[in-house]
């Protein structure tokens, strides 16, 4: 098999919606029964869905790789799409945010896919390491074709609260904020030039 994207459409449009093209949130088996659309981390084909012969070896490979243990645990999904997802999880005992990017999906205007963008995000975060309010990269790596970025979480406040509590009228200076903005700008410029 080559190295292109393979999409197996399993989701259907409910007959009752006709031509409105509003996607159904469930799968329907061949008898028309609604079955859950399992959005697990690893790819799986429902038992009732036929797999074309030319994809059988690929599916076996994917299934084998899907059994490899990840260095983090996903507890719940915050969001997911064909380009990847954002999850709450744990890295050891540490609560984390886990971002997943899938290749050949989520192309932007520069033809960068989700993997390119998540890798760029990692570079920027590493350039801003230990800056207050910026998550630190705890892990970045590939699992099968997907790129994962595990970031620290921090309890914080909104930007509005941050700016009003560091207002010169209240006493503390804006030096930490301006210093952080300068660092973000330098990191962003390095990323743009590379």
PLY file of the C-alpha trace (Angstrom):
ply
format ascii 1.0
element vertex 194
property float x
property float y
property float z
element edge 193
property int vertex1
property int vertex2
end_header
0.00 0.00 0.00
1.09 3.54 -0.67
1.27 6.37 1.82
-1.97 8.20 1.17
-5.00 8.84 3.26
-7.58 6.08 3.45
-11.11 7.03 4.43
-13.78 4.44 5.07
-17.10 6.25 5.25
-19.35 4.54 7.75
-21.63 7.38 8.73
-24.93 7.65 6.89
-27.60 10.24 6.28
-30.92 9.29 7.82
-33.62 8.76 5.19
-36.01 11.03 7.09
-33.80 14.05 6.41
-33.92 13.62 2.66
-31.74 16.16 0.88
-31.07 18.44 3.85
-27.64 16.76 4.26
-27.62 17.05 8.02
-25.32 14.26 9.22
-26.63 11.59 11.54
-24.73 11.24 14.82
-25.09 7.47 14.80
-24.24 4.66 12.46
-26.91 2.47 10.96
-26.32 -1.20 10.40
-27.53 -2.90 7.20
-30.93 -3.53 8.81
-31.34 0.19 9.59
-30.77 -0.16 13.33
-29.07 2.79 15.03
-25.76 1.75 16.60
-23.29 3.91 18.54
-20.54 5.62 16.55
-17.58 4.46 18.65
-15.08 7.33 18.63
-12.24 5.38 20.20
-8.58 6.26 19.83
-7.88 3.28 17.65
-9.57 2.56 14.36
-12.08 -0.24 14.25
-14.62 -1.47 11.76
-18.05 -2.57 13.03
-18.51 -6.33 12.72
-21.33 -5.89 10.21
-19.33 -3.64 7.85
-17.58 -5.43 5.00
-13.88 -4.64 4.49
-12.67 -4.60 0.89
-10.06 -7.28 0.19
-7.38 -4.74 -0.72
-7.66 -3.16 2.76
-7.50 -6.33 4.87
-3.71 -6.34 5.34
-3.74 -2.61 6.11
-6.47 -3.11 8.71
-4.51 -5.94 10.37
-1.44 -3.66 10.56
-3.49 -0.82 12.04
-5.07 -3.17 14.58
-1.65 -4.46 15.68
-0.26 -0.95 16.11
-3.40 0.14 17.98
-2.61 -2.41 20.69
0.74 -0.73 21.53
0.56 1.06 24.88
0.66 4.84 24.80
2.80 6.70 27.37
-0.32 8.56 28.53
-3.92 7.75 29.40
-6.91 9.41 27.81
-9.82 9.95 30.18
-12.27 11.90 28.01
-12.58 13.77 24.74
-13.02 17.53 24.73
-13.35 17.63 20.95
-12.56 15.44 17.96
-12.77 15.60 14.19
-11.23 13.92 11.18
-8.10 16.05 11.81
-7.59 14.76 15.38
-8.79 15.58 18.84
-8.18 17.24 22.18
-8.47 15.09 25.27
-8.20 15.26 29.04
-5.91 12.62 30.40
-2.96 11.67 32.59
0.76 11.43 32.00
1.78 9.22 34.90
-0.17 10.77 37.76
-0.18 14.26 36.25
-3.43 15.63 34.75
-2.73 16.77 31.18
-4.20 17.99 27.92
-3.51 15.61 25.03
-3.70 16.83 21.45
-3.89 14.42 18.54
-3.22 15.29 14.89
-3.93 13.06 11.94
-2.07 13.27 8.63
-3.67 14.38 5.37
-6.56 15.99 7.26
-7.53 19.49 8.27
-5.59 21.24 5.51
-5.25 24.99 5.95
-4.74 27.67 3.29
-0.99 26.90 3.21
-1.67 23.17 2.60
-0.37 22.34 6.09
-2.20 19.40 7.61
-3.06 18.84 11.26
0.29 17.09 11.91
2.26 20.05 10.52
0.30 22.50 12.69
0.61 20.45 15.88
4.35 20.06 15.31
4.60 23.84 14.86
2.65 24.31 18.10
5.14 22.04 19.87
8.06 24.14 18.58
6.45 27.35 19.83
5.60 25.87 23.24
9.15 24.57 23.64
10.41 28.07 22.83
8.17 29.48 25.56
9.04 26.79 28.11
8.49 27.78 31.76
6.84 31.07 30.84
4.04 31.63 33.37
0.65 30.75 31.92
2.06 28.77 28.98
1.69 24.98 29.09
4.89 22.94 29.04
5.39 20.08 26.61
5.60 16.83 28.57
5.62 14.44 25.61
5.48 14.58 21.84
5.53 11.51 19.66
3.91 9.46 16.96
1.65 6.51 17.45
0.96 4.83 14.14
0.43 7.82 11.79
-0.92 10.18 14.43
1.11 12.83 16.26
0.38 13.38 19.95
1.33 16.37 22.07
0.92 16.10 25.82
0.82 19.46 27.60
0.75 20.43 31.24
-2.40 21.97 32.57
-2.57 24.86 34.94
-5.36 26.43 36.83
-5.57 30.02 35.81
-7.76 32.97 35.39
-9.11 34.75 32.35
-7.08 37.34 30.46
-9.43 40.00 31.80
-8.66 39.01 35.39
-4.94 38.86 34.64
-4.84 42.32 33.12
-7.01 43.95 35.77
-4.98 42.50 38.65
-1.69 43.68 37.09
-2.97 47.15 36.28
-0.54 49.94 37.25
-3.47 51.58 39.03
-3.57 48.58 41.39
0.13 48.60 42.17
2.02 45.78 40.39
3.63 46.62 37.07
2.91 45.11 33.70
6.56 44.00 33.36
5.77 40.27 33.59
3.08 40.66 30.93
5.22 42.71 28.54
8.19 40.39 29.10
6.00 37.41 28.25
4.61 39.13 25.15
8.14 39.92 23.93
9.12 36.27 24.38
6.01 35.06 22.54
6.74 37.47 19.67
10.39 36.33 19.38
9.32 32.67 19.36
6.60 33.37 16.80
9.02 35.18 14.50
11.51 32.27 14.71
8.70 29.88 13.83
7.55 32.05 10.89
11.08 32.28 9.48
11.80 28.57 9.64
0 1
1 2
2 3
3 4
4 5
5 6
6 7
7 8
8 9
9 10
10 11
11 12
12 13
13 14
14 15
15 16
16 17
17 18
18 19
19 20
20 21
21 22
22 23
23 24
24 25
25 26
26 27
27 28
28 29
29 30
30 31
31 32
32 33
33 34
34 35
35 36
36 37
37 38
38 39
39 40
40 41
41 42
42 43
43 44
44 45
45 46
46 47
47 48
48 49
49 50
50 51
51 52
52 53
53 54
54 55
55 56
56 57
57 58
58 59
59 60
60 61
61 62
62 63
63 64
64 65
65 66
66 67
67 68
68 69
69 70
70 71
71 72
72 73
73 74
74 75
75 76
76 77
77 78
78 79
79 80
80 81
81 82
82 83
83 84
84 85
85 86
86 87
87 88
88 89
89 90
90 91
91 92
92 93
93 94
94 95
95 96
96 97
97 98
98 99
99 100
100 101
101 102
102 103
103 104
104 105
105 106
106 107
107 108
108 109
109 110
110 111
111 112
112 113
113 114
114 115
115 116
116 117
117 118
118 119
119 120
120 121
121 122
122 123
123 124
124 125
125 126
126 127
127 128
128 129
129 130
130 131
131 132
132 133
133 134
134 135
135 136
136 137
137 138
138 139
139 140
140 141
141 142
142 143
143 144
144 145
145 146
146 147
147 148
148 149
149 150
150 151
151 152
152 153
153 154
154 155
155 156
156 157
157 158
158 159
159 160
160 161
161 162
162 163
163 164
164 165
165 166
166 167
167 168
168 169
169 170
170 171
171 172
172 173
173 174
174 175
175 176
176 177
177 178
178 179
179 180
180 181
181 182
182 183
183 184
184 185
185 186
186 187
187 188
188 189
189 190
190 191
191 192
192 193
